[in-house]
Amino acid sequence: MRRHVAEGPEIYRPGAFWSDLLARNLAMLRADGIDRFKRTVGNNYYNWLVTSWLDPQLRGAIVGWLRHPSAAPLRGRMEPVSAVRTMARDDAFDLSPAAARRYRFFVAQTWERARREDRLRLTERLEEPEIGTPIRVWSRGRAVSQDLANGIIECNYAARSGVVRDCARIAELGAGYGRLAHVHLAAADVVYCIFDIPPALAVSQWYLRELLGRDRVVPFDAARTDVGAIEPGQVAFFTPDQLELFPDGWFDLSQTISTLPEMPAEQAAHFLALLAAKSSGEVFLKQWRRWRNEADGAEYAEDWYALPPPWELVARRVDPVQPLFFNRRWRRAGPRTP
């Protein structure tokens, strides 16, 4: 995977921000192994160790609880948290009892938010898988996580358009370890295609194969020259340059979460245009409302993420869990590409 990306067009090669992050993610995987990735590199794929009262996510969780009081976040349980890694430190560390209590409340309250938004009733069917050794949190007698809660919230938001249905084709750019793919494939028998760089692409392929079984996984193939046969209920893996293999309008939904600001401006604009070109239905974006990428010398505000006609902005909100992010859904106007 790394060789294929390195030998591909420059527009698809990681910028300075991700070149550094790739090296550090690989170091975490070598130190702790892929079977513990949810405590290491998973914390670099949108999962957050929310333990500070200053964290806007924790403050938001408290406000949400005050608006919708429930005993569940107060009664949640969590095992002692040991040997976690983040980008902020070079060593593995344990959560203190006080930090663990704050984290447990945040996760359980995020699960309550997912339950309130869950028109698809996924919170009644899904639990956090043991694969990857997650931080174990239980709420309402169910194994939960912020990753699973966020995935359910994101899937329900995208599903408001009607594009999350059996046989729909969905593309995700930058899928982390595949948490959102897991949720979409539980919601409907969709064709799900992941476009990412290693090691994330390798981690997501390993994880979803372990979770779903080999028959539901179409692995990465550097020699691929066309789309090939991908059946509903399957997930397929590609490097970002392979998005060009798909005809324009092939997907019903393309989506990307916390990705574009981590790229040089030219590359981010290229991917935004590509996601729009390959979708005949909707584009779902969840990104920083404002963020400066010092490594690549780029700064992004929410208005930067505009799609030209025939795309229309049909929904926008501040993310209900991470208030520093926005959610936007764009719909292609006019007749759909067959």
C-alpha positions in Angstrom: 0.0 0.0 0.0 2.8 2.4 0.9 4.7 1.7 -2.3 1.6 2.2 -4.4 0.9 5.6 -2.8 4.5 6.7 -3.1 4.7 5.8 -6.8 1.3 7.4 -7.6 0.5 10.9 -8.8 1.8 13.6 -6.5 -1.6 15.1 -5.8 -2.5 11.8 -3.9 0.7 11.6 -1.8 0.4 12.6 1.9 1.4 16.2 2.7 3.7 17.3 5.5 1.0 17.0 8.2 0.2 13.4 7.4 3.8 12.4 6.6 4.7 13.0 10.3 1.5 11.4 11.5 2.1 8.3 9.4 5.5 7.7 11.0 4.1 8.1 14.5 1.1 5.8 13.8 3.4 3.1 12.5 5.5 3.4 15.6 2.4 2.9 17.8 1.4 -0.2 15.8 4.9 -1.6 16.1 5.0 -0.9 19.8 1.6 -2.3 20.8 0.4 -4.4 17.9 -2.7 -4.1 15.7 -4.8 -6.1 18.2 -4.6 -3.1 20.6 -5.1 -0.4 18.0 -8.2 1.1 19.6 -6.0 2.3 22.6 -3.3 3.6 20.3 -3.7 4.7 16.7 -7.5 4.8 17.1 -7.0 7.9 19.2 -5.6 9.6 16.1 -8.7 8.6 14.0 -11.3 11.0 15.5 -11.5 9.2 18.8 -10.8 11.6 21.6 -9.5 11.0 25.2 -12.0 13.5 26.7 -10.8 14.0 30.3 -10.4 17.7 30.8 -13.2 20.0 32.1 -11.9 22.5 29.5 -12.7 20.2 26.6 -15.6 21.6 24.6 -16.9 18.1 24.1 -17.1 17.4 27.8 -18.8 20.8 28.4 -21.2 20.0 25.6 -22.0 16.7 27.2 -22.8 18.4 30.5 -25.1 20.9 28.9 -26.8 18.0 27.0 -27.3 16.1 30.2 -28.8 19.2 31.9 -31.2 19.6 29.0 -32.1 15.9 28.9 -31.4 14.5 32.4 -30.9 10.7 32.6 -29.5 8.4 35.2 -27.7 6.3 32.6 -24.6 8.4 32.2 -24.2 8.5 36.0 -24.6 4.8 36.3 -22.3 3.8 33.5 -19.4 1.5 34.2 -15.8 1.4 32.9 -12.9 -0.8 33.4 -9.6 0.7 34.6 -7.9 2.3 31.6 -4.2 1.3 31.1 -1.6 1.6 28.4 -3.2 4.1 26.1 -1.3 6.3 23.6 -2.0 9.7 22.1 0.0 12.1 19.9 0.6 14.3 23.0 2.9 11.9 24.6 5.7 9.5 23.6 4.9 6.8 26.2 1.9 4.7 27.0 0.0 5.9 30.1 -2.9 5.0 32.4 -5.9 7.3 33.1 -6.2 8.6 36.7 -9.4 7.8 38.6 -10.6 11.4 38.2 -9.9 11.4 34.4 -11.5 8.0 34.0 -14.7 9.3 35.7 -14.9 12.2 33.3 -14.2 10.0 30.3 -16.9 7.5 31.4 -19.5 10.2 31.7 -18.6 11.7 28.3 -18.9 8.3 26.5 -22.2 7.4 28.2 -23.7 10.8 27.6 -22.6 10.6 23.9 -24.4 7.3 23.7 -27.5 9.0 25.1 -27.2 11.6 22.2 -26.9 8.8 19.7 -30.1 7.1 21.1 -32.0 10.4 20.7 -31.0 10.7 17.1 -31.3 7.1 16.2 -34.2 6.8 13.7 -32.5 3.7 12.3 -32.6 2.0 15.8 -28.9 1.0 15.6 -28.4 1.7 19.3 -30.8 -1.2 20.0 -28.7 -3.6 17.9 -25.1 -2.6 18.0 -22.4 -2.9 20.7 -18.8 -1.9 20.7 -16.8 -4.9 19.3 -14.0 -6.4 21.4 -11.7 -6.5 18.3 -8.9 -3.9 18.7 -9.1 -3.9 22.6 -11.3 -0.9 23.2 -11.6 1.0 26.4 -14.5 -0.9 27.8 -17.5 1.2 28.8 -21.0 0.0 29.6 -24.2 2.0 29.6 -27.7 0.6 29.9 -26.2 -2.9 30.1 -24.5 -2.5 26.6 -20.9 -2.2 25.6 -20.6 1.3 24.1 -17.9 3.7 22.9 -17.7 7.2 21.6 -16.7 5.8 18.2 -19.8 3.7 17.9 -22.0 6.6 19.2 -20.5 9.1 16.7 -20.8 6.6 13.9 -24.5 6.1 14.7 -25.1 9.9 14.8 -23.3 10.4 11.5 -25.1 7.5 9.8 -28.5 8.8 10.9 -27.7 12.3 9.7 -26.7 11.0 6.3 -29.7 8.7 6.2 -32.1 11.7 6.4 -31.6 12.0 2.6 -32.9 8.5 2.0 -29.6 7.4 0.4 -28.7 4.9 3.1 -30.7 1.9 1.8 -30.2 -1.6 0.5 -28.0 -1.6 -2.7 -26.9 2.0 -2.2 -23.2 2.7 -3.1 -21.3 4.7 -0.5 -17.8 6.1 -0.6 -15.8 7.3 2.4 -12.5 9.2 2.1 -10.3 8.7 5.1 -12.1 6.1 7.1 -9.7 5.6 10.1 -10.2 2.1 11.3 -13.6 1.7 9.6 -15.9 2.6 12.5 -18.4 4.4 10.2 -18.3 1.5 7.6 -19.3 -0.9 10.4 -22.4 1.2 11.2 -23.5 1.7 7.6 -23.2 -2.0 6.9 -25.4 -2.7 9.9 -27.9 -0.2 8.7 -28.4 -1.6 5.2 -26.9 -3.9 2.6 -24.9 -1.2 1.0 -21.8 -1.3 -1.2 -19.2 0.5 0.9 -15.9 1.7 -0.5 -13.1 3.0 1.6 -10.4 5.3 0.2 -7.4 5.9 2.5 -3.7 5.9 2.9 -1.7 3.3 5.0 -1.4 2.5 7.7 -5.1 3.4 8.2 -6.1 1.5 5.1 -4.4 -1.6 6.4 -5.9 -1.2 9.9 -9.4 -0.8 8.5 -9.0 -3.7 6.2 -7.8 -6.0 9.0 -10.5 -4.8 11.4 -13.5 -5.1 9.1 -12.3 -8.5 7.9 -12.1 -9.7 11.5 -15.5 -8.1 12.3 -17.5 -9.0 9.2 -15.7 -12.1 7.8 -13.5 -12.5 4.7 -16.5 -13.0 2.3 -17.7 -9.5 3.0 -14.3 -7.8 2.3 -12.8 -6.9 -1.1 -9.2 -6.3 -0.2 -6.9 -3.7 -1.7 -5.3 -4.5 -5.0 -2.6 -2.3 -6.4 -3.0 -3.7 -9.8 -6.7 -2.9 -10.0 -7.7 -1.2 -13.3 -11.5 -1.0 -13.0 -14.2 -1.0 -10.3 -14.8 -4.8 -10.5 -17.6 -6.7 -8.8 -18.6 -5.4 -5.4 -21.8 -6.9 -3.9 -24.2 -5.2 -1.5 -23.2 -6.0 2.0 -19.5 -5.8 1.1 -16.8 -3.3 1.9 -13.9 -2.7 -0.6 -10.6 -1.0 0.0 -8.7 1.5 -2.2 -6.0 4.0 -2.0 -7.2 7.6 -2.7 -5.9 7.7 -6.3 -8.1 4.7 -7.1 -11.2 6.9 -6.7 -10.5 7.9 -10.3 -11.3 4.3 -11.4 -15.0 4.9 -10.6 -17.3 6.5 -13.2 -18.7 10.0 -12.4 -21.9 9.6 -10.4 -21.3 6.0 -9.5 -21.9 6.5 -5.8 -25.2 7.5 -4.2 -23.3 9.1 -1.2 -19.8 10.2 -0.7 -18.6 11.4 2.7 -15.5 12.4 4.6 -14.9 13.2 8.2 -12.0 15.2 9.7 -9.8 14.9 6.7 -9.6 17.8 4.3 -7.9 20.3 6.6 -5.1 17.9 7.2 -4.1 18.3 3.5 -2.4 21.0 1.5 -5.0 23.3 0.0 -4.5 22.1 -3.6 -5.0 18.5 -2.5 -8.0 19.3 -0.3 -9.7 21.1 -3.2 -8.9 18.2 -5.6 -10.6 15.7 -3.2 -13.6 17.9 -2.6 -14.2 18.2 -6.4 -13.6 14.4 -6.8 -16.1 13.5 -4.0 -18.7 15.7 -5.8 -17.9 14.3 -9.2 -18.2 10.7 -8.2 -21.6 11.1 -6.4 -24.9 11.3 -8.1 -26.8 11.9 -4.8 -25.3 13.6 -1.8 -22.0 14.6 -0.3 -21.7 14.6 3.5 -18.9 16.6 5.1 -17.9 16.7 8.8 -14.9 18.9 9.2 -13.3 21.6 11.5 -15.3 24.8 11.5 -11.9 26.6 11.5 -8.5 25.0 11.5 -5.0 25.9 10.5 -2.7 23.3 9.1 0.7 24.7 10.1 2.7 21.9 8.5 1.2 22.4 5.0 0.7 26.2 5.4 -3.1 26.1 4.9 -6.0 27.5 6.8 -9.7 26.4 6.4 -12.9 28.0 7.5 -16.4 26.4 7.0 -17.2 28.6 4.0 -14.2 27.1 2.1 -16.1 23.8 1.7 -18.5 25.1 -0.9 -19.7 22.9 -3.8 -20.6 24.7 -7.1 -23.9 24.2 -9.0 -25.7 21.8 -9.5 -24.9 21.1 -5.9 -27.2 22.6 -3.3 -26.6 22.8 0.5 -29.6 21.1 2.0 -28.6 20.7 5.7 -26.1 22.3 8.0 -25.5 22.1 11.8 -22.8 22.4 14.4 -21.8 18.8 15.3 -23.8 17.7 18.3 -20.8 16.0 20.0 -17.8 18.0 18.9 -18.9 21.7 18.6 -15.7 22.7 16.8 -16.9 20.7 13.8 -19.7 21.4 11.3 -21.9 18.9 9.5 -23.0 19.7 6.0 -25.1 17.7 3.4 -25.0 18.7 -0.2 -27.4 17.4 -2.8 -27.0 17.3 -6.5 -29.9 19.1 -8.2 -31.6 17.9 -11.3 -31.9 14.3 -12.7 -29.5 11.8 -11.3 -26.8 10.1 -13.3 -27.9 6.5 -14.1 
